[in-house]
């Protein structure tokens, strides 16, 4: 099905990413939704480049990506030594400025700012409160991975 073999964890990650970026919930990722996804990871392709990316895997030629097409596109970009989890671990370590293994409110704000997310202080407080499951005022690596890799999954064993 996919051009390279993906682990169960990677397929689950891409399925969750698909759900998160299928903003209107219509079961496909449109050009604008894929553009948003690419923008959040720091890529800024033109609309034409996004259309071409979709066309490379668009089996049904509808100009959008179903979940299998999305996973196929993502797996084409896949480096077997760089997993989604390792990428998020790297992001976490980068923004853990004091290297204590946690993201403070300020460190998390810097991460969001670097992704182009401008939110109010009230929204930031709410987001940190939602992420901080043990209510210690810090976002642990586990809490961070849970929300970004497996937001809809209750299976903690993947972390």
N, CA, C and O atoms as a GROMACS GRO file, in nm:
protein
  636
    1UNK      N    1   0.082  -0.120   0.000
    1UNK     CA    2   0.000   0.000   0.000
    1UNK      C    3   0.086   0.126   0.000
    1UNK      O    4   0.059   0.219  -0.076
    2UNK      N    5   0.189   0.130   0.084
    2UNK     CA    6   0.275   0.247   0.092
    2UNK      C    7   0.410   0.213   0.029
    2UNK      O    8   0.453   0.098   0.034
    3UNK      N    9   0.478   0.314  -0.030
    3UNK     CA   10   0.602   0.287  -0.101
    3UNK      C   11   0.714   0.231  -0.014
    3UNK      O   12   0.801   0.160  -0.064
    4UNK      N   13   0.712   0.262   0.113
    4UNK     CA   14   0.807   0.202   0.206
    4UNK      C   15   0.728   0.149   0.324
    4UNK      O   16   0.612   0.186   0.344
    5UNK      N   17   0.789   0.064   0.400
    5UNK     CA   18   0.720   0.006   0.514
    5UNK      C   19   0.720   0.106   0.629
    5UNK      O   20   0.825   0.155   0.671
    6UNK      N   21   0.602   0.134   0.679
    6UNK     CA   22   0.587   0.222   0.793
    6UNK      C   23   0.548   0.138   0.914
    6UNK      O   24   0.477   0.039   0.901
    7UNK      N   25   0.595   0.179   1.029
    7UNK     CA   26   0.557   0.110   1.151
    7UNK      C   27   0.412   0.143   1.185
    7UNK      O   28   0.356   0.239   1.133
    8UNK      N   29   0.354   0.065   1.271
    8UNK     CA   30   0.217   0.091   1.318
    8UNK      C   31   0.210   0.228   1.381
    8UNK      O   32   0.112   0.301   1.362
    9UNK      N   33   0.312   0.264   1.456
    9UNK     CA   34   0.317   0.395   1.522
    9UNK      C   35   0.316   0.508   1.418
    9UNK      O   36   0.246   0.608   1.435
   10UNK      N   37   0.392   0.490   1.310
   10UNK     CA   38   0.398   0.594   1.208
   10UNK      C   39   0.265   0.607   1.133
   10UNK      O   40   0.220   0.718   1.106
   11UNK      N   41   0.202   0.494   1.101
   11UNK     CA   42   0.072   0.498   1.034
   11UNK      C   43  -0.029   0.568   1.125
   11UNK      O   44  -0.107   0.652   1.079
   12UNK      N   45  -0.028   0.533   1.253
   12UNK     CA   46  -0.120   0.594   1.348
   12UNK      C   47  -0.094   0.745   1.358
   12UNK      O   48  -0.188   0.824   1.365
   13UNK      N   49   0.031   0.783   1.359
   13UNK     CA   50   0.067   0.925   1.363
   13UNK      C   51   0.009   0.997   1.241
   13UNK      O   52  -0.053   1.102   1.255
   14UNK      N   53   0.030   0.940   1.123
   14UNK     CA   54  -0.018   1.005   1.000
   14UNK      C   55  -0.172   1.006   0.995
   14UNK      O   56  -0.230   1.101   0.944
   15UNK      N   57  -0.236   0.902   1.047
   15UNK     CA   58  -0.382   0.902   1.053
   15UNK      C   59  -0.432   1.013   1.145
   15UNK      O   60  -0.530   1.081   1.113
   16UNK      N   61  -0.365   1.032   1.259
   16UNK     CA   62  -0.403   1.140   1.350
   16UNK      C   63  -0.376   1.275   1.286
   16UNK      O   64  -0.458   1.367   1.298
   17UNK      N   65  -0.263   1.289   1.219
   17UNK     CA   66  -0.232   1.415   1.151
   17UNK      C   67  -0.339   1.444   1.046
   17UNK      O   68  -0.384   1.558   1.032
   18UNK      N   69  -0.379   1.340   0.973
   18UNK     CA   70  -0.484   1.357   0.873
   18UNK      C   71  -0.611   1.411   0.938
   18UNK      O   72  -0.670   1.508   0.889
   19UNK      N   73  -0.654   1.350   1.049
   19UNK     CA   74  -0.776   1.395   1.118
   19UNK      C   75  -0.763   1.540   1.163
   19UNK      O   76  -0.858   1.618   1.152
   20UNK      N   77  -0.645   1.576   1.214
   20UNK     CA   78  -0.625   1.711   1.264
   20UNK      C   79  -0.626   1.816   1.154
   20UNK      O   80  -0.671   1.928   1.176
   21UNK      N   81  -0.577   1.780   1.037
   21UNK     CA   82  -0.568   1.878   0.928
   21UNK      C   83  -0.684   1.870   0.830
   21UNK      O   84  -0.692   1.952   0.738
   22UNK      N   85  -0.772   1.774   0.847
   22UNK     CA   86  -0.896   1.771   0.771
   22UNK      C   87  -0.991   1.865   0.847
   22UNK      O   88  -1.083   1.821   0.915
   23UNK      N   89  -0.966   1.992   0.833
   23UNK     CA   90  -1.029   2.094   0.916
   23UNK      C   91  -1.181   2.093   0.906
   23UNK      O   92  -1.250   2.107   1.008
   24UNK      N   93  -1.233   2.077   0.787
   24UNK     CA   94  -1.378   2.081   0.772
   24UNK      C   95  -1.443   1.943   0.791
   24UNK      O   96  -1.565   1.930   0.780
   25UNK      N   97  -1.362   1.841   0.818
   25UNK     CA   98  -1.414   1.709   0.849
   25UNK      C   99  -1.481   1.638   0.732
   25UNK      O  100  -1.566   1.551   0.753
   26UNK      N  101  -1.443   1.673   0.609
   26UNK     CA  102  -1.507   1.611   0.493
   26UNK      C  103  -1.439   1.483   0.447
   26UNK      O  104  -1.477   1.426   0.344
   27UNK      N  105  -1.338   1.437   0.521
   27UNK     CA  106  -1.273   1.311   0.488
   27UNK      C  107  -1.161   1.322   0.386
   27UNK      O  108  -1.104   1.220   0.346
   28UNK      N  109  -1.128   1.444   0.345
   28UNK     CA  110  -1.016   1.466   0.253
   28UNK      C  111  -0.940   1.591   0.297
   28UNK      O  112  -0.994   1.679   0.364
   29UNK      N  113  -0.813   1.596   0.256
   29UNK     CA  114  -0.732   1.715   0.281
   29UNK      C  115  -0.720   1.791   0.149
   29UNK      O  116  -0.669   1.739   0.049
   30UNK      N  117  -0.768   1.914   0.151
   30UNK     CA  118  -0.769   1.999   0.032
   30UNK      C  119  -0.632   2.066   0.016
   30UNK      O  120  -0.543   2.052   0.101
   31UNK      N  121  -0.617   2.140  -0.092
   31UNK     CA  122  -0.494   2.215  -0.117
   31UNK      C  123  -0.470   2.312  -0.002
   31UNK      O  124  -0.357   2.321   0.047
   32UNK      N  125  -0.572   2.383   0.042
   32UNK     CA  126  -0.554   2.481   0.150
   32UNK      C  127  -0.521   2.413   0.282
   32UNK      O  128  -0.441   2.465   0.360
   33UNK      N  129  -0.581   2.297   0.309
   33UNK     CA  130  -0.552   2.226   0.433
   33UNK      C  131  -0.409   2.171   0.432
   33UNK      O  132  -0.341   2.175   0.535
   34UNK      N  133  -0.364   2.119   0.317
   34UNK     CA  134  -0.226   2.071   0.308
   34UNK      C  135  -0.128   2.187   0.320
   34UNK      O  136  -0.022   2.173   0.380
   35UNK      N  137  -0.163   2.300   0.262
   35UNK     CA  138  -0.078   2.419   0.274
   35UNK      C  139  -0.061   2.458   0.421
   35UNK      O  140   0.049   2.493   0.464
   36UNK      N  141  -0.170   2.453   0.497
   36UNK     CA  142  -0.164   2.485   0.640
   36UNK      C  143  -0.074   2.387   0.713
   36UNK      O  144   0.008   2.427   0.796
   37UNK      N  145  -0.089   2.259   0.684
   37UNK     CA  146  -0.006   2.157   0.747
   37UNK      C  147   0.142   2.185   0.718
   37UNK      O  148   0.224   2.183   0.810
   38UNK      N  149   0.175   2.209   0.593
   38UNK     CA  150   0.314   2.234   0.556
   38UNK      C  151   0.366   2.361   0.621
   38UNK      O  152   0.482   2.369   0.660
   39UNK      N  153   0.280   2.460   0.633
   39UNK     CA  154   0.317   2.586   0.698
   39UNK      C  155   0.353   2.564   0.844
   39UNK      O  156   0.446   2.627   0.895
   40UNK      N  157   0.279   2.476   0.913
   40UNK     CA  158   0.306   2.452   1.055
   40UNK      C  159   0.440   2.383   1.079
   40UNK      O  160   0.494   2.389   1.190
   41UNK      N  161   0.493   2.317   0.977
   41UNK     CA  162   0.625   2.253   0.993
   41UNK      C  163   0.735   2.336   0.927
   41UNK      O  164   0.846   2.287   0.904
   42UNK      N  165   0.703   2.462   0.896
   42UNK     CA  166   0.804   2.553   0.846
   42UNK      C  167   0.827   2.552   0.696
   42UNK      O  168   0.920   2.617   0.648
   43UNK      N  169   0.744   2.481   0.621
   43UNK     CA  170   0.757   2.479   0.476
   43UNK      C  171   0.658   2.578   0.417
   43UNK      O  172   0.545   2.589   0.465
   44UNK      N  173   0.698   2.648   0.314
   44UNK     CA  174   0.613   2.749   0.253
   44UNK      C  175   0.602   2.728   0.102
   44UNK      O  176   0.642   2.816   0.025
   45UNK      N  177   0.549   2.613   0.057
   45UNK     CA  178   0.538   2.591  -0.087
   45UNK      C  179   0.430   2.681  -0.148
   45UNK      O  180   0.336   2.723  -0.080
   46UNK      N  181   0.445   2.708  -0.276
   46UNK     CA  182   0.341   2.784  -0.348
   46UNK      C  183   0.218   2.694  -0.364
   46UNK      O  184   0.225   2.573  -0.343
   47UNK      N  185   0.107   2.754  -0.401
   47UNK     CA  186  -0.015   2.676  -0.424
   47UNK      C  187   0.008   2.574  -0.536
   47UNK      O  188  -0.038   2.461  -0.528
   48UNK      N  189   0.081   2.615  -0.639
   48UNK     CA  190   0.110   2.524  -0.750
   48UNK      C  191   0.192   2.404  -0.702
   48UNK      O  192   0.168   2.291  -0.745
   49UNK      N  193   0.289   2.428  -0.614
   49UNK     CA  194   0.370   2.318  -0.561
   49UNK      C  195   0.284   2.221  -0.478
   49UNK      O  196   0.303   2.100  -0.484
   50UNK      N  197   0.190   2.275  -0.402
   50UNK     CA  198   0.101   2.190  -0.322
   50UNK      C  199   0.012   2.108  -0.414
   50UNK      O  200  -0.009   1.989  -0.390
   51UNK      N  201  -0.041   2.170  -0.518
   51UNK     CA  202  -0.124   2.098  -0.615
   51UNK      C  203  -0.044   1.985  -0.679
   51UNK      O  204  -0.095   1.875  -0.698
   52UNK      N  205   0.083   2.012  -0.712
   52UNK     CA  206   0.168   1.908  -0.771
   52UNK      C  207   0.198   1.796  -0.672
   52UNK      O  208   0.204   1.679  -0.711
   53UNK      N  209   0.216   1.830  -0.545
   53UNK     CA  210   0.239   1.728  -0.442
   53UNK      C  211   0.118   1.634  -0.435
   53UNK      O  212   0.134   1.512  -0.429
   54UNK      N  213   0.000   1.692  -0.434
   54UNK     CA  214  -0.123   1.612  -0.428
   54UNK      C  215  -0.134   1.525  -0.552
   54UNK      O  216  -0.167   1.407  -0.543
   55UNK      N  217  -0.108   1.584  -0.669
   55UNK     CA  218  -0.122   1.511  -0.795
   55UNK      C  219  -0.034   1.385  -0.799
   55UNK      O  220  -0.071   1.287  -0.863
   56UNK      N  221   0.080   1.389  -0.732
   56UNK     CA  222   0.172   1.274  -0.732
   56UNK      C  223   0.112   1.149  -0.668
   56UNK      O  224   0.153   1.038  -0.700
   57UNK      N  225   0.016   1.166  -0.579
   57UNK     CA  226  -0.041   1.052  -0.508
   57UNK      C  227  -0.193   1.044  -0.518
   57UNK      O  228  -0.256   0.958  -0.457
   58UNK      N  229  -0.252   1.134  -0.595
   58UNK     CA  230  -0.397   1.146  -0.604
   58UNK      C  231  -0.455   1.037  -0.695
   58UNK      O  232  -0.480   1.060  -0.813
   59UNK      N  233  -0.476   0.920  -0.638
   59UNK     CA  234  -0.520   0.802  -0.713
   59UNK      C  235  -0.656   0.824  -0.780
   59UNK      O  236  -0.676   0.782  -0.894
   60UNK      N  237  -0.748   0.889  -0.710
   60UNK     CA  238  -0.882   0.909  -0.767
   60UNK      C  239  -0.898   1.040  -0.843
   60UNK      O  240  -1.007   1.073  -0.890
   61UNK      N  241  -0.789   1.116  -0.856
   61UNK     CA  242  -0.787   1.241  -0.933
   61UNK      C  243  -0.895   1.341  -0.893
   61UNK      O  244  -0.956   1.406  -0.978
   62UNK      N  245  -0.919   1.352  -0.761
   62UNK     CA  246  -1.019   1.448  -0.717
   62UNK      C  247  -0.955   1.580  -0.669
   62UNK      O  248  -1.026   1.670  -0.625
   63UNK      N  249  -0.822   1.589  -0.677
   63UNK     CA  250  -0.754   1.713  -0.639
   63UNK      C  251  -0.737   1.731  -0.490
   63UNK      O  252  -0.699   1.838  -0.444
   64UNK      N  253  -0.765   1.626  -0.413
   64UNK     CA  254  -0.747   1.630  -0.268
   64UNK      C  255  -0.692   1.495  -0.223
   64UNK      O  256  -0.677   1.402  -0.303
   65UNK      N  257  -0.661   1.487  -0.095
   65UNK     CA  258  -0.600   1.364  -0.041
   65UNK      C  259  -0.695   1.293   0.055
   65UNK      O  260  -0.739   1.350   0.154
   66UNK      N  261  -0.726   1.167   0.024
   66UNK     CA  262  -0.791   1.081   0.121
   66UNK      C  263  -0.683   1.032   0.217
   66UNK      O  264  -0.565   1.060   0.196
   67UNK      N  265  -0.720   0.962   0.321
   67UNK     CA  266  -0.623   0.920   0.422
   67UNK      C  267  -0.512   0.834   0.363
   67UNK      O  268  -0.395   0.854   0.398
   68UNK      N  269  -0.543   0.738   0.273
   68UNK     CA  270  -0.437   0.654   0.215
   68UNK      C  271  -0.343   0.736   0.128
   68UNK      O  272  -0.222   0.715   0.129
   69UNK      N  273  -0.400   0.829   0.053
   69UNK     CA  274  -0.317   0.914  -0.033
   69UNK      C  275  -0.227   1.004   0.053
   69UNK      O  276  -0.110   1.026   0.021
   70UNK      N  277  -0.283   1.054   0.163
   70UNK     CA  278  -0.206   1.137   0.254
   70UNK      C  279  -0.089   1.059   0.312
   70UNK      O  280   0.024   1.108   0.315
   71UNK      N  281  -0.116   0.937   0.358
   71UNK     CA  282  -0.010   0.855   0.416
   71UNK      C  283   0.095   0.822   0.310
   71UNK      O  284   0.214   0.821   0.338
   72UNK      N  285   0.050   0.796   0.189
   72UNK     CA  286   0.144   0.770   0.080
   72UNK      C  287   0.233   0.891   0.055
   72UNK      O  288   0.354   0.876   0.038
   73UNK      N  289   0.175   1.010   0.053
   73UNK     CA  290   0.254   1.132   0.034
   73UNK      C  291   0.354   1.149   0.148
   73UNK      O  292   0.471   1.179   0.125
   74UNK      N  293   0.307   1.130   0.270
   74UNK     CA  294   0.396   1.148   0.385
   74UNK      C  295   0.507   1.043   0.385
   74UNK      O  296   0.621   1.074   0.420
   75UNK      N  297   0.476   0.921   0.346
   75UNK     CA  298   0.577   0.815   0.347
   75UNK      C  299   0.680   0.837   0.237
   75UNK      O  300   0.794   0.792   0.249
   76UNK      N  301   0.643   0.906   0.130
   76UNK     CA  302   0.740   0.940   0.025
   76UNK      C  303   0.846   1.037   0.080
   76UNK      O  304   0.961   1.037   0.036
   77UNK      N  305   0.805   1.117   0.176
   77UNK     CA  306   0.896   1.214   0.237
   77UNK      C  307   0.971   1.151   0.354
   77UNK      O  308   1.057   1.214   0.416
   78UNK      N  309   0.938   1.028   0.385
   78UNK     CA  310   0.984   0.959   0.505
   78UNK      C  311   1.131   0.919   0.497
   78UNK      O  312   1.176   0.860   0.399
   79UNK      N  313   1.202   0.951   0.601
   79UNK     CA  314   1.339   0.903   0.620
   79UNK      C  315   1.329   0.800   0.732
   79UNK      O  316   1.285   0.835   0.842
   80UNK      N  317   1.369   0.674   0.709
   80UNK     CA  318   1.349   0.572   0.812
   80UNK      C  319   1.420   0.601   0.943
   80UNK      O  320   1.389   0.540   1.046
   81UNK      N  321   1.515   0.693   0.940
   81UNK     CA  322   1.587   0.727   1.063
   81UNK      C  323   1.528   0.849   1.133
   81UNK      O  324   1.568   0.883   1.244
   82UNK      N  325   1.434   0.914   1.067
   82UNK     CA  326   1.368   1.030   1.125
   82UNK      C  327   1.220   0.999   1.136
   82UNK      O  328   1.146   1.010   1.038
   83UNK      N  329   1.177   0.960   1.253
   83UNK     CA  330   1.038   0.925   1.276
   83UNK      C  331   0.963   1.049   1.326
   83UNK      O  332   1.026   1.144   1.374
   84UNK      N  333   0.831   1.048   1.314
   84UNK     CA  334   0.755   1.161   1.370
   84UNK      C  335   0.789   1.184   1.517
   84UNK      O  336   0.801   1.298   1.562
   85UNK      N  337   0.803   1.075   1.590
   85UNK     CA  338   0.835   1.090   1.732
   85UNK      C  339   0.971   1.157   1.752
   85UNK      O  340   0.986   1.244   1.837
   86UNK      N  341   1.070   1.116   1.672
   86UNK     CA  342   1.202   1.177   1.688
   86UNK      C  343   1.200   1.324   1.648
   86UNK      O  344   1.273   1.406   1.705
   87UNK      N  345   1.115   1.359   1.551
   87UNK     CA  346   1.103   1.499   1.512
   87UNK      C  347   1.043   1.581   1.625
   87UNK      O  348   1.091   1.691   1.654
   88UNK      N  349   0.938   1.529   1.689
   88UNK     CA  350   0.878   1.602   1.800
   88UNK      C  351   0.969   1.605   1.922
   88UNK      O  352   0.970   1.703   1.996
   89UNK      N  353   1.045   1.498   1.943
   89UNK     CA  354   1.144   1.500   2.050
   89UNK      C  355   1.246   1.612   2.026
   89UNK      O  356   1.284   1.683   2.119
   90UNK      N  357   1.289   1.628   1.901
   90UNK     CA  358   1.386   1.732   1.867
   90UNK      C  359   1.325   1.871   1.890
   90UNK      O  360   1.392   1.960   1.941
   91UNK      N  361   1.200   1.888   1.852
   91UNK     CA  362   1.132   2.017   1.875
   91UNK      C  363   1.125   2.043   2.026
   91UNK      O  364   1.154   2.153   2.072
   92UNK      N  365   1.086   1.942   2.100
   92UNK     CA  366   1.076   1.958   2.246
   92UNK      C  367   1.211   2.000   2.304
   92UNK      O  368   1.218   2.095   2.381
   93UNK      N  369   1.317   1.928   2.267
   93UNK     CA  370   1.451   1.961   2.320
   93UNK      C  371   1.495   2.101   2.280
   93UNK      O  372   1.559   2.171   2.358
   94UNK      N  373   1.461   2.142   2.158
   94UNK     CA  374   1.500   2.275   2.111
   94UNK      C  375   1.436   2.384   2.197
   94UNK      O  376   1.502   2.483   2.231
   95UNK      N  377   1.310   2.368   2.232
   95UNK     CA  378   1.240   2.472   2.305
   95UNK      C  379   1.250   2.455   2.457
   95UNK      O  380   1.206   2.543   2.531
   96UNK      N  381   1.306   2.346   2.503
   96UNK     CA  382   1.334   2.327   2.646
   96UNK      C  383   1.465   2.400   2.674
   96UNK      O  384   1.571   2.339   2.689
   97UNK      N  385   1.455   2.533   2.682
   97UNK     CA  386   1.574   2.618   2.688
   97UNK      C  387   1.662   2.591   2.808
   97UNK      O  388   1.785   2.596   2.796
   98UNK      N  389   1.603   2.561   2.923
   98UNK     CA  390   1.685   2.536   3.042
   98UNK      C  391   1.720   2.388   3.058
   98UNK      O  392   1.783   2.348   3.157
   99UNK      N  393   1.680   2.306   2.960
   99UNK     CA  394   1.717   2.163   2.953
   99UNK      C  395   1.679   2.086   3.079
   99UNK      O  396   1.752   1.998   3.124
  100UNK      N  397   1.562   2.119   3.134
  100UNK     CA  398   1.516   2.048   3.254
  100UNK      C  399   1.417   1.936   3.222
  100UNK      O  400   1.365   1.871   3.313
  101UNK      N  401   1.390   1.914   3.094
  101UNK     CA  402   1.299   1.808   3.055
  101UNK      C  403   1.153   1.849   3.055
  101UNK      O  404   1.064   1.765   3.041
  102UNK      N  405   1.127   1.978   3.071
  102UNK     CA  406   0.991   2.030   3.073
  102UNK      C  407   0.985   2.160   2.994
  102UNK      O  408   1.086   2.228   2.978
  103UNK      N  409   0.866   2.192   2.945
  103UNK     CA  410   0.846   2.323   2.882
  103UNK      C  411   0.768   2.410   2.980
  103UNK      O  412   0.658   2.374   3.023
  104UNK      N  413   0.826   2.523   3.014
  104UNK     CA  414   0.754   2.619   3.097
  104UNK      C  415   0.653   2.692   3.009
  104UNK      O  416   0.651   2.675   2.887
  105UNK      N  417   0.570   2.771   3.070
  105UNK     CA  418   0.472   2.849   2.995
  105UNK      C  419   0.543   2.936   2.891
  105UNK      O  420   0.500   2.943   2.776
  106UNK      N  421   0.652   3.001   2.931
  106UNK     CA  422   0.727   3.088   2.841
  106UNK      C  423   0.792   3.011   2.726
  106UNK      O  424   0.792   3.058   2.612
  107UNK      N  425   0.847   2.895   2.757
  107UNK     CA  426   0.908   2.812   2.652
  107UNK      C  427   0.803   2.764   2.552
  107UNK      O  428   0.827   2.761   2.432
  108UNK      N  429   0.686   2.728   2.604
  108UNK     CA  430   0.579   2.683   2.516
  108UNK      C  431   0.528   2.799   2.430
  108UNK      O  432   0.496   2.781   2.313
  109UNK      N  433   0.522   2.917   2.489
  109UNK     CA  434   0.482   3.037   2.413
  109UNK      C  435   0.581   3.061   2.299
  109UNK      O  436   0.540   3.094   2.188
  110UNK      N  437   0.710   3.046   2.326
  110UNK     CA  438   0.813   3.064   2.222
  110UNK      C  439   0.794   2.961   2.110
  110UNK      O  440   0.809   2.995   1.992
  111UNK      N  441   0.761   2.838   2.146
  111UNK     CA  442   0.738   2.734   2.046
  111UNK      C  443   0.620   2.774   1.956
  111UNK      O  444   0.630   2.767   1.834
  112UNK      N  445   0.510   2.814   2.016
  112UNK     CA  446   0.392   2.854   1.939
  112UNK      C  447   0.424   2.974   1.850
  112UNK      O  448   0.382   2.979   1.734
  113UNK      N  449   0.497   3.069   1.905
  113UNK     CA  450   0.534   3.189   1.828
  113UNK      C  451   0.619   3.151   1.707
  113UNK      O  452   0.600   3.206   1.598
  114UNK      N  453   0.711   3.057   1.724
  114UNK     CA  454   0.797   3.014   1.614
  114UNK      C  455   0.717   2.944   1.504
  114UNK      O  456   0.759   2.941   1.388
  115UNK      N  457   0.601   2.887   1.539
  115UNK     CA  458   0.513   2.822   1.442
  115UNK      C  459   0.413   2.920   1.381
  115UNK      O  460   0.326   2.882   1.303
  116UNK      N  461   0.427   3.048   1.419
  116UNK     CA  462   0.337   3.149   1.364
  116UNK      C  463   0.204   3.158   1.435
  116UNK      O  464   0.111   3.223   1.386
  117UNK      N  465   0.193   3.094   1.551
  117UNK     CA  466   0.068   3.097   1.627
  117UNK      C  467   0.068   3.216   1.721
  117UNK      O  468   0.149   3.223   1.813
  118UNK      N  469  -0.022   3.309   1.699
  118UNK     CA  470  -0.036   3.426   1.785
  118UNK      C  471  -0.163   3.407   1.867
  118UNK      O  472  -0.274   3.410   1.814
  119UNK      N  473  -0.145   3.386   1.995
  119UNK     CA  474  -0.260   3.366   2.082
  119UNK      C  475  -0.250   3.461   2.200
  119UNK      O  476  -0.142   3.508   2.236
  120UNK      N  477  -0.364   3.489   2.259
  120UNK     CA  478  -0.366   3.579   2.375
  120UNK      C  479  -0.309   3.508   2.496
  120UNK      O  480  -0.291   3.386   2.497
  121UNK      N  481  -0.280   3.587   2.599
  121UNK     CA  482  -0.229   3.530   2.724
  121UNK      C  483  -0.334   3.438   2.787
  121UNK      O  484  -0.300   3.336   2.847
  122UNK      N  485  -0.459   3.474   2.775
  122UNK     CA  486  -0.568   3.390   2.829
  122UNK      C  487  -0.572   3.257   2.754
  122UNK      O  488  -0.585   3.150   2.814
  123UNK      N  489  -0.562   3.263   2.620
  123UNK     CA  490  -0.561   3.140   2.540
  123UNK      C  491  -0.440   3.054   2.574
  123UNK      O  492  -0.450   2.932   2.583
  124UNK      N  493  -0.325   3.118   2.593
  124UNK     CA  494  -0.203   3.045   2.630
  124UNK      C  495  -0.222   2.976   2.764
  124UNK      O  496  -0.188   2.858   2.779
  125UNK      N  497  -0.276   3.048   2.862
  125UNK     CA  498  -0.301   2.987   2.994
  125UNK      C  499  -0.393   2.866   2.981
  125UNK      O  500  -0.369   2.763   3.044
  126UNK      N  501  -0.498   2.878   2.902
  126UNK     CA  502  -0.593   2.768   2.883
  126UNK      C  503  -0.526   2.649   2.816
  126UNK      O  504  -0.547   2.534   2.856
  127UNK      N  505  -0.444   2.676   2.714
  127UNK     CA  506  -0.375   2.569   2.642
  127UNK      C  507  -0.277   2.497   2.733
  127UNK      O  508  -0.273   2.374   2.735
  128UNK      N  509  -0.198   2.572   2.807
  128UNK     CA  510  -0.102   2.511   2.900
  128UNK      C  511  -0.178   2.430   3.005
  128UNK      O  512  -0.136   2.319   3.039
  129UNK      N  513  -0.288   2.484   3.056
  129UNK     CA  514  -0.368   2.412   3.154
  129UNK      C  515  -0.422   2.281   3.097
  129UNK      O  516  -0.425   2.179   3.165
  130UNK      N  517  -0.466   2.285   2.970
  130UNK     CA  518  -0.519   2.164   2.906
  130UNK      C  519  -0.410   2.059   2.884
  130UNK      O  520  -0.434   1.940   2.899
  131UNK      N  521  -0.290   2.104   2.847
  131UNK     CA  522  -0.180   2.012   2.820
  131UNK      C  523  -0.120   1.955   2.947
  131UNK      O  524  -0.077   1.839   2.949
  132UNK      N  525  -0.116   2.034   3.050
  132UNK     CA  526  -0.050   1.998   3.175
  132UNK      C  527  -0.140   1.907   3.259
  132UNK      O  528  -0.209   1.952   3.350
  133UNK      N  529  -0.138   1.778   3.225
  133UNK     CA  530  -0.230   1.682   3.287
  133UNK      C  531  -0.207   1.665   3.437
  133UNK      O  532  -0.302   1.642   3.511
  134UNK      N  533  -0.081   1.675   3.482
  134UNK     CA  534  -0.056   1.656   3.625
  134UNK      C  535  -0.058   1.787   3.704
  134UNK      O  536  -0.034   1.789   3.825
  135UNK      N  537  -0.088   1.897   3.634
  135UNK     CA  538  -0.108   2.029   3.696
  135UNK      C  539   0.011   2.077   3.778
  135UNK      O  540  -0.005   2.136   3.885
  136UNK      N  541   0.133   2.051   3.726
  136UNK     CA  542   0.253   2.101   3.794
  136UNK      C  543   0.303   2.233   3.734
  136UNK      O  544   0.408   2.284   3.775
  137UNK      N  545   0.228   2.288   3.638
  137UNK     CA  546   0.267   2.414   3.576
  137UNK      C  547   0.366   2.400   3.463
  137UNK      O  548   0.408   2.500   3.403
  138UNK      N  549   0.406   2.278   3.432
  138UNK     CA  550   0.502   2.252   3.327
  138UNK      C  551   0.447   2.147   3.230
  138UNK      O  552   0.365   2.064   3.268
  139UNK      N  553   0.492   2.153   3.106
  139UNK     CA  554   0.452   2.054   3.007
  139UNK      C  555   0.566   1.954   2.994
  139UNK      O  556   0.675   1.988   2.948
  140UNK      N  557   0.538   1.831   3.034
  140UNK     CA  558   0.641   1.728   3.024
  140UNK      C  559   0.654   1.681   2.880
  140UNK      O  560   0.568   1.709   2.797
  141UNK      N  561   0.762   1.611   2.851
  141UNK     CA  562   0.782   1.554   2.718
  141UNK      C  563   0.665   1.462   2.683
  141UNK      O  564   0.615   1.465   2.570
  142UNK      N  565   0.622   1.382   2.778
  142UNK     CA  566   0.510   1.289   2.757
  142UNK      C  567   0.382   1.364   2.724
  142UNK      O  568   0.310   1.327   2.631
  143UNK      N  569   0.352   1.471   2.799
  143UNK     CA  570   0.232   1.551   2.774
  143UNK      C  571   0.241   1.616   2.635
  143UNK      O  572   0.141   1.623   2.562
  144UNK      N  573   0.358   1.662   2.600
  144UNK     CA  574   0.382   1.726   2.470
  144UNK      C  575   0.362   1.626   2.356
  144UNK      O  576   0.291   1.655   2.260
  145UNK      N  577   0.424   1.508   2.368
  145UNK     CA  578   0.409   1.406   2.265
  145UNK      C  579   0.264   1.360   2.252
  145UNK      O  580   0.215   1.337   2.142
  146UNK      N  581   0.196   1.347   2.364
  146UNK     CA  582   0.057   1.302   2.362
  146UNK      C  583  -0.030   1.395   2.279
  146UNK      O  584  -0.108   1.349   2.195
  147UNK      N  585  -0.018   1.524   2.301
  147UNK     CA  586  -0.106   1.617   2.230
  147UNK      C  587  -0.069   1.629   2.083
  147UNK      O  588  -0.158   1.645   1.999
  148UNK      N  589   0.059   1.622   2.050
  148UNK     CA  590   0.099   1.643   1.911
  148UNK      C  591   0.104   1.515   1.828
  148UNK      O  592   0.082   1.520   1.707
  149UNK      N  593   0.133   1.403   1.890
  149UNK     CA  594   0.140   1.278   1.814
  149UNK      C  595   0.011   1.197   1.821
  149UNK      O  596  -0.028   1.137   1.721
  150UNK      N  597  -0.053   1.195   1.935
  150UNK     CA  598  -0.170   1.108   1.955
  150UNK      C  599  -0.284   1.184   2.023
  150UNK      O  600  -0.330   1.142   2.129
  151UNK      N  601  -0.330   1.295   1.965
  151UNK     CA  602  -0.430   1.376   2.035
  151UNK      C  603  -0.564   1.305   2.056
  151UNK      O  604  -0.635   1.336   2.151
  152UNK      N  605  -0.598   1.210   1.970
  152UNK     CA  606  -0.728   1.144   1.981
  152UNK      C  607  -0.716   1.002   2.035
  152UNK      O  608  -0.813   0.926   2.031
  153UNK      N  609  -0.600   0.966   2.086
  153UNK     CA  610  -0.575   0.828   2.126
  153UNK      C  611  -0.557   0.821   2.276
  153UNK      O  612  -0.482   0.900   2.335
  154UNK      N  613  -0.623   0.728   2.338
  154UNK     CA  614  -0.611   0.709   2.482
  154UNK      C  615  -0.499   0.610   2.519
  154UNK      O  616  -0.470   0.589   2.637
  155UNK      N  617  -0.435   0.549   2.417
  155UNK     CA  618  -0.334   0.447   2.441
  155UNK      C  619  -0.201   0.511   2.481
  155UNK      O  620  -0.126   0.558   2.396
  156UNK      N  621  -0.173   0.513   2.610
  156UNK     CA  622  -0.052   0.574   2.663
  156UNK      C  623   0.073   0.490   2.636
  156UNK      O  624   0.184   0.540   2.654
  157UNK      N  625   0.057   0.365   2.595
  157UNK     CA  626   0.174   0.280   2.573
  157UNK      C  627   0.258   0.327   2.456
  157UNK      O  628   0.376   0.292   2.447
  158UNK      N  629   0.200   0.405   2.365
  158UNK     CA  630   0.276   0.455   2.249
  158UNK      C  631   0.376   0.561   2.288
  158UNK      O  632   0.469   0.590   2.213
  159UNK      N  633   0.359   0.620   2.406
  159UNK     CA  634   0.448   0.726   2.451
  159UNK      C  635   0.567   0.665   2.520
  159UNK      O  636   0.655   0.738   2.566
   0.00000   0.00000   0.00000
